[in-house]
Structures are given as C-alpha cells and as structure tokens.
C-alpha cells in the first residue's frame, strides 16, 4: 500500500501494543486495546477498499465481536471498585 496514512496508523497500532504490554491497571488495558483495534480496523478498511469492498462489515463485526464484550467486562469488574 502506498497511502500516506498507512505508516501513522501502523505506528499507532504498535503504540497500542506497547501500551498494552506495559499496562498495570484495567483502564490502561482497555485504552490500549481500543487504540490497537481502531488502528487495525482502519487499516483493514483501507485494504478492503483497495480490494473493492467497503469495509463496514468488518467494523460492525469487530464491534459486536470484541469491543462490546470487552467494555461489559471492564464495567462489570471495574465498576464496583473505587479508584
């Protein structure tokens, strides 16, 4: 791919991975996973558009498959505790 947004999205994804590895609490893990997943979804959408697909199906499937259960888990485990 020779698009100008490819390298910054790749760096953002790597930043999310590094932040995930260095996380010490639940909210940092959640933020790191969101940074990682949003950048990867955009990269997958760019590749899908290049192949003739619109990429919206992947984002909806990813939202329903990973982001919502992740948010529910964070709220269920982190909400009762006072930070």
OpenMM code with the backbone's topology and positions (N, CA, C; nanometers):
from openmm import Vec3, app, unit

residues = "UNK UNK UNK UNK UNK UNK UNK UNK UNK UNK UNK UNK UNK UNK UNK UNK UNK UNK UNK UNK UNK UNK UNK UNK UNK UNK UNK UNK UNK UNK UNK UNK UNK UNK UNK UNK UNK UNK UNK UNK UNK UNK UNK UNK UNK UNK UNK UNK UNK UNK UNK UNK UNK UNK UNK UNK UNK UNK UNK UNK UNK UNK UNK UNK UNK UNK UNK UNK UNK UNK UNK UNK UNK UNK UNK UNK UNK UNK UNK UNK UNK UNK UNK".split()
positions = [
    Vec3(0.0842, -0.1186, 0.0000),
    Vec3(0.0000, 0.0000, 0.0000),
    Vec3(0.0882, 0.1242, 0.0000),
    Vec3(0.0501, 0.2184, -0.0795),
    Vec3(0.1258, 0.3435, -0.0866),
    Vec3(0.0336, 0.4604, -0.0549),
    Vec3(-0.0265, 0.4537, 0.0616),
    Vec3(-0.1150, 0.5620, 0.1049),
    Vec3(-0.0454, 0.6367, 0.2181),
    Vec3(-0.0649, 0.7680, 0.2280),
    Vec3(0.0082, 0.8450, 0.3300),
    Vec3(-0.0336, 0.8130, 0.4729),
    Vec3(-0.1538, 0.7582, 0.4940),
    Vec3(-0.1967, 0.7301, 0.6319),
    Vec3(-0.1563, 0.5917, 0.6800),
    Vec3(-0.0918, 0.5125, 0.5957),
    Vec3(-0.0549, 0.3765, 0.6333),
    Vec3(0.0477, 0.3740, 0.7471),
    Vec3(0.1568, 0.4488, 0.7341),
    Vec3(0.2624, 0.4464, 0.8354),
    Vec3(0.2170, 0.5023, 0.9703),
    Vec3(0.1459, 0.6167, 0.9763),
    Vec3(0.0986, 0.6632, 1.1073),
    Vec3(0.0024, 0.5654, 1.1751),
    Vec3(-0.0822, 0.4996, 1.0972),
    Vec3(-0.1730, 0.4006, 1.1567),
    Vec3(-0.0959, 0.2790, 1.2070),
    Vec3(0.0070, 0.2418, 1.1357),
    Vec3(0.0906, 0.1304, 1.1798),
    Vec3(0.1631, 0.1657, 1.3099),
    Vec3(0.2126, 0.2880, 1.3195),
    Vec3(0.2784, 0.3333, 1.4424),
    Vec3(0.1781, 0.3420, 1.5571),
    Vec3(0.0576, 0.3890, 1.5300),
    Vec3(-0.0461, 0.3956, 1.6330),
    Vec3(-0.0826, 0.2561, 1.6829),
    Vec3(-0.0904, 0.1614, 1.5929),
    Vec3(-0.1187, 0.0237, 1.6309),
    Vec3(-0.0060, -0.0327, 1.7179),
    Vec3(0.1174, -0.0073, 1.6801),
    Vec3(0.2316, -0.0532, 1.7594),
    Vec3(0.2355, 0.0149, 1.8961),
    Vec3(0.1947, 0.1407, 1.9017),
    Vec3(0.1862, 0.2111, 2.0295),
    Vec3(0.0829, 0.1456, 2.1207),
    Vec3(-0.0308, 0.1073, 2.0641),
    Vec3(-0.1318, 0.0363, 2.1414),
    Vec3(-0.0795, -0.0955, 2.1946),
    Vec3(-0.0015, -0.1672, 2.1127),
    Vec3(0.0575, -0.2940, 2.1581),
    Vec3(0.1563, -0.2715, 2.2723),
    Vec3(0.2402, -0.1699, 2.2591),
    Vec3(0.3380, -0.1409, 2.3637),
    Vec3(0.2699, -0.0962, 2.4928),
    Vec3(0.1673, -0.0144, 2.4804),
    Vec3(0.0924, 0.0304, 2.5978),
    Vec3(0.0214, -0.0863, 2.6650),
    Vec3(-0.0302, -0.1783, 2.5847),
    Vec3(-0.0946, -0.2975, 2.6390),
    Vec3(0.0046, -0.3821, 2.7178),
    Vec3(0.1253, -0.3929, 2.6679),
    Vec3(0.2279, -0.4703, 2.7376),
    Vec3(0.2741, -0.4058, 2.8665),
    Vec3(0.2657, -0.2747, 2.8752),
    Vec3(0.3124, -0.2034, 2.9932),
    Vec3(0.2002, -0.1674, 3.0899),
    Vec3(0.0793, -0.2138, 3.0634),
    Vec3(-0.0365, -0.1753, 3.1447),
    Vec3(-0.0319, -0.2387, 3.2829),
    Vec3(-0.0708, -0.1596, 3.3823),
    Vec3(-0.0748, -0.2076, 3.5201),
    Vec3(-0.2152, -0.2109, 3.5781),
    Vec3(-0.3087, -0.1460, 3.5133),
    Vec3(-0.4454, -0.1471, 3.5641),
    Vec3(-0.5443, -0.1675, 3.4499),
    Vec3(-0.6674, -0.1881, 3.4867),
    Vec3(-0.7699, -0.2296, 3.3919),
    Vec3(-0.8025, -0.1231, 3.2886),
    Vec3(-0.8074, 0.0014, 3.3282),
    Vec3(-0.8436, 0.1065, 3.2341),
    Vec3(-0.7339, 0.1265, 3.1299),
    Vec3(-0.6078, 0.1088, 3.1687),
    Vec3(-0.4980, 0.1197, 3.0731),
    Vec3(-0.5038, 0.0070, 2.9709),
    Vec3(-0.5386, -0.1119, 3.0166),
    Vec3(-0.5544, -0.2242, 2.9240),
    Vec3(-0.6660, -0.1946, 2.8246),
    Vec3(-0.7767, -0.1426, 2.8734),
    Vec3(-0.8899, -0.1114, 2.7854),
    Vec3(-0.8523, -0.0048, 2.6837),
    Vec3(-0.7877, 0.1015, 2.7257),
    Vec3(-0.7485, 0.2089, 2.6341),
    Vec3(-0.6478, 0.1572, 2.5314),
    Vec3(-0.5523, 0.0754, 2.5762),
    Vec3(-0.4531, 0.0206, 2.4840),
    Vec3(-0.5181, -0.0692, 2.3794),
    Vec3(-0.6120, -0.1525, 2.4209),
    Vec3(-0.6815, -0.2388, 2.3246),
    Vec3(-0.7648, -0.1581, 2.2258),
    Vec3(-0.8235, -0.0497, 2.2716),
    Vec3(-0.9013, 0.0345, 2.1809),
    Vec3(-0.8111, 0.1059, 2.0805),
    Vec3(-0.6975, 0.1565, 2.1260),
    Vec3(-0.6025, 0.2200, 2.0340),
    Vec3(-0.5559, 0.1196, 1.9296),
    Vec3(-0.5226, 0.0001, 1.9753),
    Vec3(-0.4773, -0.1046, 1.8850),
    Vec3(-0.5870, -0.1448, 1.7862),
    Vec3(-0.7070, -0.1682, 1.8367),
    Vec3(-0.8119, -0.2201, 1.7490),
    Vec3(-0.8626, -0.1157, 1.6503),
    Vec3(-0.8748, 0.0091, 1.6905),
    Vec3(-0.9237, 0.1122, 1.5983),
    Vec3(-0.8263, 0.1310, 1.4830),
    Vec3(-0.6961, 0.1347, 1.5134),
    Vec3(-0.5971, 0.1495, 1.4063),
    Vec3(-0.5994, 0.0295, 1.3121),
    Vec3(-0.6136, -0.0902, 1.3670),
    Vec3(-0.6172, -0.2088, 1.2820),
    Vec3(-0.7452, -0.2155, 1.1993),
    Vec3(-0.8580, -0.1709, 1.2548),
    Vec3(-0.9816, -0.1681, 1.1767),
    Vec3(-0.9721, -0.0701, 1.0609),
    Vec3(-0.9087, 0.0427, 1.0826),
    Vec3(-0.8916, 0.1393, 0.9736),
    Vec3(-0.7984, 0.0815, 0.8671),
    Vec3(-0.6909, 0.0162, 0.9093),
    Vec3(-0.6012, -0.0466, 0.8130),
    Vec3(-0.6729, -0.1561, 0.7337),
    Vec3(-0.7551, -0.2355, 0.8012),
    Vec3(-0.8312, -0.3389, 0.7312),
    Vec3(-0.9324, -0.2760, 0.6357),
    Vec3(-0.9913, -0.1641, 0.6744),
    Vec3(-1.0837, -0.0940, 0.5853),
    Vec3(-1.0149, -0.0382, 0.4625),
    Vec3(-0.8924, 0.0123, 0.4800),
    Vec3(-0.8162, 0.0625, 0.3661),
    Vec3(-0.7858, -0.0519, 0.2695),
    Vec3(-0.7458, -0.1660, 0.3240),
    Vec3(-0.7176, -0.2817, 0.2390),
    Vec3(-0.8440, -0.3314, 0.1711),
    Vec3(-0.9568, -0.3272, 0.2413),
    Vec3(-1.0827, -0.3731, 0.1828),
    Vec3(-1.1278, -0.2811, 0.0697),
    Vec3(-1.1112, -0.1515, 0.0873),
    Vec3(-1.1488, -0.0571, -0.0182),
    Vec3(-1.0595, -0.0769, -0.1402),
    Vec3(-0.9320, -0.1059, -0.1166),
    Vec3(-0.8407, -0.1312, -0.2283),
    Vec3(-0.8805, -0.2571, -0.3044),
    Vec3(-0.9444, -0.3522, -0.2346),
    Vec3(-0.9881, -0.4760, -0.2993),
    Vec3(-1.1320, -0.4696, -0.3498),
    Vec3(-1.1993, -0.3563, -0.3341),
    Vec3(-1.3343, -0.3409, -0.3865),
    Vec3(-1.4447, -0.3596, -0.2842),
    Vec3(-1.4123, -0.3841, -0.1578),
    Vec3(-1.5118, -0.3991, -0.0516),
    Vec3(-1.5229, -0.2658, 0.0207),
    Vec3(-1.6323, -0.2422, 0.0933),
    Vec3(-1.6466, -0.1139, 0.1626),
    Vec3(-1.5893, -0.1143, 0.3037),
    Vec3(-1.5651, -0.2288, 0.3657),
    Vec3(-1.5015, -0.2357, 0.4961),
    Vec3(-1.5934, -0.2135, 0.6141),
    Vec3(-1.7205, -0.1783, 0.5906),
    Vec3(-1.8117, -0.1519, 0.7022),
    Vec3(-1.8512, -0.2796, 0.7749),
    Vec3(-1.8615, -0.3885, 0.7002),
    Vec3(-1.8968, -0.5160, 0.7647),
    Vec3(-1.7927, -0.5564, 0.8676),
    Vec3(-1.6663, -0.5342, 0.8363),
    Vec3(-1.5597, -0.5726, 0.9294),
    Vec3(-1.5685, -0.4928, 1.0581),
    Vec3(-1.5973, -0.3658, 1.0488),
    Vec3(-1.6050, -0.2816, 1.1685),
    Vec3(-1.7237, -0.3204, 1.2551),
    Vec3(-1.8383, -0.3459, 1.1944),
    Vec3(-1.9563, -0.3856, 1.2714),
    Vec3(-1.9325, -0.5218, 1.3368),
    Vec3(-1.8737, -0.6147, 1.2628),
    Vec3(-1.8445, -0.7470, 1.3191),
    Vec3(-1.7423, -0.7357, 1.4318),
    Vec3(-1.6445, -0.6502, 1.4159),
    Vec3(-1.5453, -0.6312, 1.5214),
    Vec3(-1.6036, -0.5646, 1.6440),
    Vec3(-1.6934, -0.4701, 1.6231),
    Vec3(-1.7580, -0.4028, 1.7352),
    Vec3(-1.8420, -0.5004, 1.8155),
    Vec3(-1.9221, -0.5790, 1.7458),
    Vec3(-2.0086, -0.6736, 1.8157),
    Vec3(-1.9295, -0.7910, 1.8727),
    Vec3(-1.8209, -0.8263, 1.8078),
    Vec3(-1.7467, -0.9442, 1.8495),
    Vec3(-1.6462, -0.9199, 1.9601),
    Vec3(-1.5885, -0.8011, 1.9663),
    Vec3(-1.4826, -0.7819, 2.0652),
    Vec3(-1.4999, -0.6586, 2.1535),
    Vec3(-1.5397, -0.5459, 2.0959),
    Vec3(-1.5413, -0.4219, 2.1728),
    Vec3(-1.6520, -0.4175, 2.2780),
    Vec3(-1.7722, -0.4583, 2.2423),
    Vec3(-1.8816, -0.4542, 2.3396),
    Vec3(-1.8620, -0.5520, 2.4556),
    Vec3(-1.8258, -0.6788, 2.4303),
    Vec3(-1.7994, -0.7677, 2.5449),
    Vec3(-1.6819, -0.7202, 2.6303),
    Vec3(-1.5832, -0.6582, 2.5659),
    Vec3(-1.4698, -0.6046, 2.6400),
    Vec3(-1.5151, -0.4918, 2.7325),
    Vec3(-1.5971, -0.4021, 2.6811),
    Vec3(-1.6494, -0.2929, 2.7621),
    Vec3(-1.7366, -0.3449, 2.8756),
    Vec3(-1.8181, -0.4462, 2.8485),
    Vec3(-1.9012, -0.5053, 2.9534),
    Vec3(-1.8153, -0.5675, 3.0623),
    Vec3(-1.7070, -0.6332, 3.0219),
    Vec3(-1.6164, -0.6922, 3.1211),
    Vec3(-1.5487, -0.5877, 3.2065),
    Vec3(-1.5078, -0.4783, 3.1446),
    Vec3(-1.4450, -0.3704, 3.2205),
    Vec3(-1.5446, -0.3088, 3.3180),
    Vec3(-1.6657, -0.2853, 3.2723),
    Vec3(-1.7662, -0.2265, 3.3600),
    Vec3(-1.8062, -0.3216, 3.4716),
    Vec3(-1.8147, -0.4495, 3.4410),
    Vec3(-1.8548, -0.5470, 3.5424),
    Vec3(-1.7484, -0.5669, 3.6494),
    Vec3(-1.6218, -0.5655, 3.6099),
    Vec3(-1.5146, -0.5898, 3.7071),
    Vec3(-1.4621, -0.4611, 3.7695),
    Vec3(-1.4654, -0.3529, 3.6953),
    Vec3(-1.4063, -0.2296, 3.7459),
    Vec3(-1.5037, -0.1368, 3.8147),
    Vec3(-1.6317, -0.1499, 3.7876),
    Vec3(-1.7300, -0.0576, 3.8437),
    Vec3(-1.7461, -0.0689, 3.9954),
    Vec3(-1.7457, -0.1894, 4.0548),
    Vec3(-1.7669, -0.1971, 4.1998),
    Vec3(-1.6502, -0.1410, 4.2815),
    Vec3(-1.5334, -0.1255, 4.2207),
    Vec3(-1.4161, -0.0831, 4.2949),
    Vec3(-1.3973, 0.0670, 4.2859),
    Vec3(-1.3501, 0.1238, 4.3920),
    Vec3(-1.3256, 0.2683, 4.3975),
    Vec3(-1.1796, 0.2942, 4.3635),
    Vec3(-1.1545, 0.3840, 4.2679),
    Vec3(-1.0158, 0.4116, 4.2292),
    Vec3(-0.9730, 0.5476, 4.2756),
] * unit.nanometer
topology = app.Topology()
chain = topology.addChain("A")
for resn in residues:
    res = topology.addResidue(resn, chain)
    for name in ("N", "CA", "C"):
        topology.addAtom(name, app.Element.getBySymbol(name[0]), res)
